[in-house]
Amino acid sequence: MNIDSLRLVLLLSKTLNFTKAADECFMTQPTLSRKILQCEEELGIRIFERSTHTVSLTENGKKIIGDIGRIVSLYDELSDYCHNLGNAKEKPLHIGYTVYPYGLGFCMKVEDYLKNCGDSIEATIDFIQFADSQKALSDGELDGLITIDSMCHEEKIAHVGIAQSKTYAVVNCHNPLSRKDKLSVEDMREEKIILSGKDLSPDLYESRRSFLIENGISSENIINAENAKEAMVMASRNEGIPILNEEGHINTIDTLKPIPLTGEIPEIDFIFAWMQDNKSKNLERYIEAVKAIAFREDE
């Protein structure tokens, strides 16, 4: 018995007429009759009652005909799925990053790594605002995303850590502290400190605020900025010293100098994130490359 025999049983159950069923499947009536009989013998039950002029389902036939229909349907679905797997071409990946320039630089390293491995994966790379990034990932607009660790709280999003950011004090060049190559919190005890990201990364914001207070910065000297851009503008007006990440991103105003911060001030982690149900082969290979590059950087 094979799937074609079950198809014949299904067809006859619908027509209840050997002549019509034989015509529809382009075979002679005796051949159809023989194949139906063989199928019944292999199953060990009679499916059809036959008389000179009528054909009907037996009680056992009525019990199993629905299952036969489901088996044929599942077989067809599996066949179509396998055919599509064999013939479908993987679509290009769309990788986003919310952190510049680190995200773009990391994407370039992944691309070089894949080329050196002889793996040709098409991927477009675009900057995206952090506020829009999670929805873009969830909606399937992005296959992967380089961003910060606050994305990790979404259960459906998988991620791998790729690097820890570096923390800088952005000092106005009119401030004597700008002459230093490194700064500690103790150096800034008499300064106004600007913190941003209260809404974007509340855990990081509160951790940094607590750290500053514990290390001698009065709460009155901690100023809030809506975002890093606003903090930079405030620093350019010499209103305080922002605590920010990523030198390449913040080193864009000539009158400001980003100085590395020493000590155990809380930092953020960069991650590569993707939706757990995204199982494309290209993305899986891209993730393996991300892990390989991240491992190298950790070394």
C-alpha positions as CSV (number, residue, x, y, z in Angstrom):
1,M,0.0,0.0,0.0
2,N,1.3,3.5,-0.9
3,I,0.0,7.0,-0.9
4,D,-1.4,6.6,-4.4
5,S,-3.6,3.6,-3.2
6,L,-5.0,5.8,-0.4
7,R,-5.7,8.5,-3.0
8,L,-7.8,6.0,-4.9
9,V,-9.7,5.0,-1.8
10,L,-10.4,8.6,-1.1
11,L,-11.5,9.3,-4.7
12,L,-13.9,6.3,-4.7
13,S,-15.4,7.3,-1.3
14,K,-16.4,10.6,-3.0
15,T,-17.8,9.3,-6.2
16,L,-19.1,5.9,-4.9
17,N,-18.9,4.9,-8.6
18,F,-16.1,2.7,-10.0
19,T,-16.6,4.0,-13.6
20,K,-16.4,7.7,-12.6
21,A,-13.5,7.2,-10.3
22,A,-11.6,5.2,-13.0
23,D,-12.2,8.0,-15.5
24,E,-11.0,10.6,-13.1
25,C,-7.7,8.8,-12.4
26,F,-7.2,7.7,-16.0
27,M,-7.2,4.0,-15.5
28,T,-9.5,1.1,-16.4
29,Q,-12.2,0.0,-14.0
30,P,-10.7,-3.5,-13.5
31,T,-7.4,-1.9,-12.5
32,L,-9.0,0.4,-10.1
33,S,-11.0,-2.4,-8.6
34,R,-7.9,-4.5,-8.2
35,K,-5.9,-1.7,-6.4
36,I,-8.8,-1.0,-4.0
37,L,-9.0,-4.6,-3.2
38,Q,-5.2,-4.8,-2.6
39,C,-5.5,-1.8,-0.3
40,E,-8.3,-3.4,1.7
41,E,-6.3,-6.6,2.1
42,E,-3.3,-4.8,3.4
43,L,-5.4,-2.9,5.9
44,G,-7.2,-6.0,6.9
45,I,-10.7,-4.5,6.6
46,R,-13.4,-4.0,4.0
47,I,-13.8,-0.3,3.2
48,F,-16.5,-0.6,0.5
49,E,-19.6,-2.6,0.0
50,R,-20.0,-3.6,-3.6
51,S,-23.2,-4.7,-5.4
52,T,-24.1,-4.9,-9.1
53,H,-25.2,-1.3,-9.3
54,T,-24.1,0.4,-6.1
55,V,-21.0,1.2,-4.0
56,S,-21.1,2.3,-0.4
57,L,-18.8,2.7,2.6
58,T,-18.8,-0.1,5.2
59,E,-19.1,0.9,8.9
60,N,-15.3,0.4,9.2
61,G,-14.8,2.4,6.0
62,K,-16.8,5.3,7.5
63,K,-14.6,5.1,10.6
64,I,-11.3,5.4,8.8
65,I,-12.0,7.5,5.7
66,G,-11.5,10.7,7.6
67,D,-8.1,9.5,8.7
68,I,-7.2,8.5,5.2
69,G,-8.1,12.1,4.0
70,R,-5.9,13.6,6.7
71,I,-2.9,11.3,5.8
72,V,-3.2,12.3,2.1
73,S,-3.4,16.0,3.0
74,L,-0.4,15.8,5.4
75,Y,1.6,14.0,2.8
76,D,0.8,16.7,0.2
77,E,1.7,19.4,2.7
78,L,5.0,17.7,3.5
79,S,5.8,17.2,-0.2
80,D,5.2,20.9,-1.0
81,Y,7.2,22.0,2.0
82,C,10.2,19.8,1.0
83,H,9.9,21.0,-2.6
84,N,10.0,24.6,-1.4
85,L,13.0,24.0,0.8
86,G,14.9,22.5,-2.1
87,N,14.1,25.3,-4.5
88,A,13.8,28.4,-2.4
89,K,16.7,30.9,-2.4
90,E,17.5,32.4,0.9
91,K,16.5,36.1,0.9
92,P,19.1,38.7,1.8
93,L,19.4,39.4,5.5
94,H,18.6,42.8,6.8
95,I,20.8,43.7,9.8
96,G,20.3,46.9,11.8
97,Y,22.4,48.7,14.4
98,T,21.4,51.3,17.0
99,V,24.9,52.1,18.1
100,Y,27.2,54.2,15.8
101,P,30.1,53.7,15.0
102,Y,30.5,50.4,16.9
103,G,27.5,48.7,15.3
104,L,28.6,49.5,11.8
105,G,32.2,48.5,12.5
106,F,31.2,45.2,14.0
107,C,29.0,44.5,10.9
108,M,32.0,45.0,8.7
109,K,34.1,42.6,10.8
110,V,31.3,40.0,10.5
111,E,31.2,40.5,6.7
112,D,35.0,40.1,6.4
113,Y,34.9,37.0,8.6
114,L,32.2,35.3,6.4
115,K,34.2,36.1,3.3
116,N,37.4,34.6,4.8
117,C,35.4,31.5,5.6
118,G,34.2,31.3,1.9
119,D,30.6,31.9,3.0
120,S,28.6,34.2,0.7
121,I,25.7,35.7,2.6
122,E,23.9,38.7,1.3
123,A,23.1,41.3,4.0
124,T,22.0,44.9,3.9
125,I,23.1,47.0,6.9
126,D,21.2,50.1,8.2
127,F,21.2,52.4,11.2
128,I,17.9,52.4,13.1
129,Q,16.8,54.5,16.1
130,F,16.7,52.4,19.3
131,A,13.1,53.4,19.9
132,D,12.1,51.8,16.6
133,S,14.4,48.8,16.7
134,Q,12.5,46.3,18.8
135,K,9.3,46.7,16.7
136,A,11.3,46.4,13.5
137,L,12.8,43.1,14.8
138,S,9.4,41.8,16.0
139,D,7.7,42.7,12.8
140,G,10.4,40.9,10.7
141,E,11.7,44.1,9.1
142,L,15.1,43.2,10.6
143,D,16.7,39.7,10.8
144,G,19.3,40.8,13.3
145,L,20.2,43.9,15.4
146,I,23.3,45.2,17.1
147,T,22.1,47.2,20.1
148,I,22.4,47.6,23.9
149,D,21.5,45.1,26.6
150,S,18.2,46.7,27.5
151,M,16.7,44.7,24.6
152,C,17.3,41.5,26.5
153,H,14.1,41.7,28.5
154,E,11.8,40.7,25.7
155,E,11.2,36.9,26.0
156,K,10.9,36.2,22.3
157,I,14.2,37.9,21.5
158,A,17.4,35.8,21.6
159,H,20.7,37.5,21.9
160,V,24.4,37.0,22.3
161,G,26.8,39.5,24.1
162,I,29.4,40.9,21.7
163,A,31.3,43.6,23.7
164,Q,31.1,45.9,26.7
165,S,31.1,49.6,25.9
166,K,33.6,52.1,27.2
167,T,32.5,54.9,29.4
168,Y,33.7,58.5,29.0
169,A,33.3,61.9,30.7
170,V,32.7,64.5,28.0
171,V,34.5,67.6,29.2
172,N,34.2,71.1,27.8
173,C,37.6,72.3,26.6
174,H,37.3,75.4,28.8
175,N,37.2,73.2,31.9
176,P,40.7,72.5,33.4
177,L,39.8,68.8,33.7
178,S,40.0,68.6,29.8
179,R,43.8,68.5,30.1
180,K,43.6,65.0,31.8
181,D,44.0,61.8,29.9
182,K,41.8,59.9,32.4
183,L,39.2,60.9,35.0
184,S,37.9,59.3,38.1
185,V,34.7,60.2,39.9
186,E,36.7,61.7,42.6
187,D,38.2,64.2,40.1
188,M,34.6,65.4,39.3
189,R,33.2,65.9,42.8
190,E,32.9,69.6,42.4
191,E,31.3,69.4,38.9
192,K,27.8,69.1,37.7
193,I,27.3,65.6,36.2
194,I,24.9,65.0,33.4
195,L,23.2,61.7,33.1
196,S,20.9,60.7,30.2
197,G,18.9,57.6,29.3
198,K,16.5,57.6,32.3
199,D,13.6,56.4,30.0
200,L,15.7,54.5,27.5
201,S,17.8,52.4,30.0
202,P,16.3,53.0,33.5
203,D,18.3,50.3,35.2
204,L,21.6,51.6,33.9
205,Y,20.6,55.2,34.7
206,E,19.8,54.3,38.3
207,S,22.9,52.2,38.7
208,R,25.1,55.1,37.5
209,R,23.3,57.6,39.7
210,S,23.7,55.5,42.8
211,F,27.4,54.9,41.9
212,L,28.0,58.6,41.6
213,I,26.3,59.4,44.9
214,E,28.2,56.6,46.7
215,N,31.5,58.0,45.4
216,G,31.0,61.6,46.6
217,I,28.8,63.3,44.0
218,S,25.9,65.1,45.6
219,S,22.5,64.3,44.2
220,E,22.0,68.1,43.6
221,N,25.0,68.0,41.2
222,I,23.4,65.2,39.1
223,I,21.5,66.7,36.1
224,N,19.2,64.8,33.8
225,A,19.3,65.0,30.1
226,E,16.6,63.5,27.8
227,N,19.2,61.7,25.6
228,A,22.9,61.7,24.7
229,K,22.4,64.5,22.1
230,E,20.9,66.8,24.6
231,A,23.7,66.0,27.1
232,M,26.2,66.9,24.4
233,V,24.5,70.3,23.8
234,M,24.5,71.0,27.6
235,A,28.2,70.1,27.7
236,S,28.9,72.5,24.8
237,R,27.3,75.2,26.9
238,N,29.6,74.2,29.8
239,E,26.6,73.3,32.0
240,G,28.1,70.0,33.2
241,I,30.0,66.9,32.3
242,P,28.0,64.1,30.6
243,I,28.8,60.4,31.3
244,L,28.4,58.7,28.0
245,N,29.5,55.7,26.0
246,E,31.3,55.2,22.7
247,E,34.0,57.7,21.9
248,G,33.4,57.6,18.2
249,H,29.8,58.7,18.7
250,I,30.5,61.5,21.2
251,N,33.7,62.9,19.7
252,T,31.9,65.1,17.2
253,I,32.1,68.6,18.7
254,D,35.5,70.3,18.7
255,T,34.9,72.1,21.9
256,L,34.3,68.9,23.8
257,K,36.8,66.2,24.8
258,P,35.8,62.6,25.7
259,I,38.0,61.3,28.5
260,P,38.0,57.7,29.6
261,L,36.5,57.1,33.1
262,T,38.4,54.9,35.5
263,G,36.7,52.9,38.3
264,E,33.8,50.5,38.4
265,I,31.2,52.8,37.0
266,P,28.3,50.7,35.5
267,E,28.6,50.1,31.8
268,I,26.3,48.8,29.1
269,D,26.8,45.7,27.0
270,F,26.5,45.6,23.2
271,I,24.5,42.6,22.0
272,F,23.4,41.0,18.7
273,A,19.7,40.2,19.0
274,W,17.2,38.2,16.8
275,M,13.8,36.7,17.1
276,Q,13.9,33.2,18.4
277,D,11.5,31.9,15.8
278,N,13.7,33.2,12.9
279,K,15.3,29.9,11.7
280,S,16.7,30.9,8.3
281,K,19.9,29.2,7.4
282,N,21.6,32.5,6.4
283,L,20.8,34.0,9.8
284,E,22.1,30.9,11.6
285,R,25.4,31.2,9.8
286,Y,25.5,35.0,10.4
287,I,24.9,34.3,14.2
288,E,27.8,31.8,14.2
289,A,30.0,34.4,12.6
290,V,28.9,37.0,15.2
291,K,29.8,34.6,18.0
292,A,33.2,33.9,16.4
293,I,34.0,37.6,16.1
294,A,32.8,38.4,19.6
295,F,34.9,35.6,21.0
296,R,38.0,37.0,19.3
297,E,37.3,40.4,20.7
298,D,36.8,39.1,24.2
299,E,40.3,37.5,24.0
